[in-house]
Amino acid sequence: MKQHKLLNLPSIRRLPSYLQVVKTAMEEGKEYISGTYISQELELEAIQVRKDLALTGIMGRPRMGYPVKELINAIESFLQWNTDQYACVVGAGNLGQALLGFNELKKHKLHIVAAFDVDKSKIGKKFHGTEVFSLDEIGKKIKELGFNMAILTVPQESAQETAEILADNGIKAIWNFTNIKLKLPSDIIVQQEDLSSGYAVLSVKMARFS
Amino acid sequence: MKQHKLLNLPSIRRLPSYLQVVKTAMEEGKEYISGTYISQELELEAIQVRKDLALTGIMGRPRMGYPVKELINAIESFLQWNTDQYACVVGAGNLGQALLGFNELKKHKLHIVAAFDVDKSKIGKKFHGTEVFSLDEIGKKIKELGFNMAILTVPQESAQETAEILADNGIKAIWNFTNIKLKLPSDIIVQQEDLSSGYAVLSVKMARFS
């Protein structure tokens, strides 16, 4: 399997929080924002903020900071969040339904245009405005609706099998919310979302700082 | 606000995936597991695996690898996942309900013993076996049930206010699933779970590797 490894992973993970701080500053009418201000808002070291933001190609101006609009553009452009992206949710259980209603993704131009399930009682229903189709129809719906990304929220025992169906039907990227490490052809991009990772960090913080 | 900063954050985030690989090896009857095997399963560099696992205090044995049982104990002990931990979910919407049914947390000895909401239509209901109480009752329930951690899944507009209620009633740690940066007394430990971070990583992978 080809490895899709990124350098600067922790920096990339922090960029959305910068974006939020800078967008709030813009709403408050600010034209410039300093790295120090961002670092205080997010409880990071100022040098870390400068290093992370340099990834996007932007440099702050002495005594002025970063121009707010340019900074937003730089972050969004680096993340490709200035381009509309279309996806489906596969598995319309509680987590799938929660993601269908998660407006944050729409702000980043990720549009969830369909949901899929194998449970007949869910097919035809709408959750937060998005219709659930039978998984059998995914090939047809990909052609109709033009998405190439899937958010996988099925039970873990059907994760691998479902992911193979997605890959066979032309899905190029899978955001995997199951705890199964998927084995897929090397051209499929997978990002695993592991809630246990967050709990691991919280657990260590509780042990160290309580 | 006091900063609860951890060194080795990416390593800590990876420990749960190591734990899963090693537990699978134990179920398969293996007594030793090599760093190379773990690195292949998780598509990491072998040196990274050795470095991450060294955090827990364990060292591999030449030509043998890591003893499976000791490795599980070392990781669980480092994460404090060998001790029962009790928590509540605050906000019994789709995401809260999904977390109530997320068995992975139980495997790590995190027991969700109550849910809270302000929506009267939810109070008294059970989701995945856990009862929803009125948020007004949280102080009483903390005394009765003995939890000190809250998983915050309320809408973002009530996140800060709800977090203050939790802190006032004796909650010591908040796993924050809202996208609001909470402002709380320095003795409250907060871990923010930002789904946008995962989407940022996926977006960059799609841009680089598609």
Contacts between the chains, C-beta under 8 A, distances in Angstrom:
chain1	res1	chain2	res2	distance
A	1	B	43	6.7
A	3	B	43	5.1
A	4	B	205	5.1
A	4	B	208	7.6
A	4	B	209	4.8
A	5	B	43	7.7
A	6	B	201	6.8
A	6	B	204	6.0
A	6	B	205	6.5
A	6	B	208	7.1
A	9	B	10	6.7
A	9	B	201	6.6
A	10	B	9	6.7
A	10	B	10	5.7
A	12	B	197	7.9
A	12	B	200	5.4
A	12	B	201	5.5
A	12	B	204	5.5
A	13	B	194	7.8
A	13	B	197	4.1
A	13	B	198	7.9
A	13	B	200	6.4
A	13	B	201	6.3
A	14	B	197	7.5
A	15	B	200	5.4
A	16	B	194	6.2
A	16	B	196	3.7
A	16	B	197	5.7
A	16	B	199	7.6
A	16	B	200	5.2
A	17	B	181	7.6
A	17	B	194	6.6
A	17	B	196	8.0
A	17	B	197	7.8
A	20	B	179	6.8
A	41	B	181	6.9
A	42	B	181	7.0
A	43	B	1	6.8
A	43	B	3	5.1
A	43	B	5	7.8
A	78	B	204	7.5
A	79	B	200	5.3
A	79	B	203	4.9
A	79	B	204	6.4
A	80	B	203	5.0
A	80	B	204	7.5
A	80	B	206	7.0
A	80	B	207	4.8
A	81	B	203	6.5
A	85	B	203	7.5
A	93	B	98	7.2
A	94	B	94	5.6
A	94	B	95	7.7
A	94	B	97	4.6
A	94	B	98	3.7
A	94	B	101	6.1
A	95	B	94	7.7
A	95	B	95	7.5
A	95	B	98	3.9
A	95	B	102	7.9
A	97	B	94	4.6
A	97	B	98	7.9
A	98	B	93	7.2
A	98	B	94	3.6
A	98	B	95	4.0
A	98	B	97	7.9
A	98	B	98	5.4
A	99	B	195	8.0
A	101	B	94	6.1
A	102	B	95	7.9
A	102	B	195	6.8
A	104	B	179	5.7
A	104	B	195	6.9
A	104	B	196	5.8
A	105	B	195	7.7
A	105	B	196	7.7
A	105	B	199	6.6
A	108	B	196	6.6
A	108	B	199	6.4
A	108	B	203	8.0
A	110	B	199	6.5
A	149	B	202	7.9
A	149	B	206	7.6
A	172	B	206	7.6
A	172	B	210	6.3
A	173	B	202	6.4
A	173	B	205	7.5
A	173	B	206	5.3
A	173	B	210	7.5
A	175	B	198	6.8
A	175	B	199	7.0
A	175	B	202	5.5
A	179	B	20	6.8
A	179	B	104	5.7
A	181	B	17	7.6
A	181	B	41	6.9
A	181	B	42	7.0
A	189	B	202	7.1
A	189	B	205	5.0
A	189	B	206	5.7
A	189	B	209	5.7
A	189	B	210	6.7
A	191	B	198	5.9
A	191	B	199	7.9
A	191	B	201	5.5
A	191	B	202	3.8
A	191	B	205	6.3
A	193	B	195	7.1
A	193	B	198	4.6
A	194	B	13	7.8
A	194	B	16	6.2
A	194	B	17	6.6
A	195	B	99	8.0
A	195	B	102	6.9
A	195	B	104	6.9
A	195	B	105	7.7
A	195	B	193	7.1
A	196	B	16	3.7
A	196	B	17	8.0
A	196	B	104	5.8
A	196	B	105	7.7
A	196	B	108	6.6
A	197	B	12	8.0
A	197	B	13	4.1
A	197	B	14	7.4
A	197	B	16	5.7
A	197	B	17	7.8
A	198	B	13	7.9
A	198	B	175	6.8
A	198	B	191	5.9
A	198	B	193	4.6
A	199	B	16	7.6
A	199	B	105	6.6
A	199	B	108	6.4
A	199	B	110	6.5
A	199	B	175	7.0
A	199	B	191	7.9
A	200	B	12	5.4
A	200	B	13	6.4
A	200	B	15	5.4
A	200	B	16	5.2
A	200	B	79	5.4
A	201	B	6	6.8
A	201	B	9	6.6
A	201	B	12	5.5
A	201	B	13	6.3
A	201	B	191	5.5
A	202	B	149	7.9
A	202	B	173	6.4
A	202	B	175	5.5
A	202	B	189	7.1
A	202	B	191	3.8
A	203	B	79	4.9
A	203	B	80	5.0
A	203	B	81	6.5
A	203	B	85	7.5
A	203	B	108	8.0
A	204	B	6	6.0
A	204	B	12	5.5
A	204	B	78	7.5
A	204	B	79	6.4
A	204	B	80	7.5
A	205	B	4	5.1
A	205	B	6	6.4
A	205	B	173	7.5
A	205	B	189	5.0
A	205	B	191	6.3
A	206	B	80	7.0
A	206	B	149	7.6
A	206	B	172	7.6
A	206	B	173	5.3
A	206	B	189	5.7
A	207	B	80	4.8
A	208	B	4	7.6
A	208	B	6	7.1
A	209	B	4	4.8
A	209	B	189	5.7
A	210	B	172	6.3
A	210	B	173	7.5
A	210	B	189	6.7
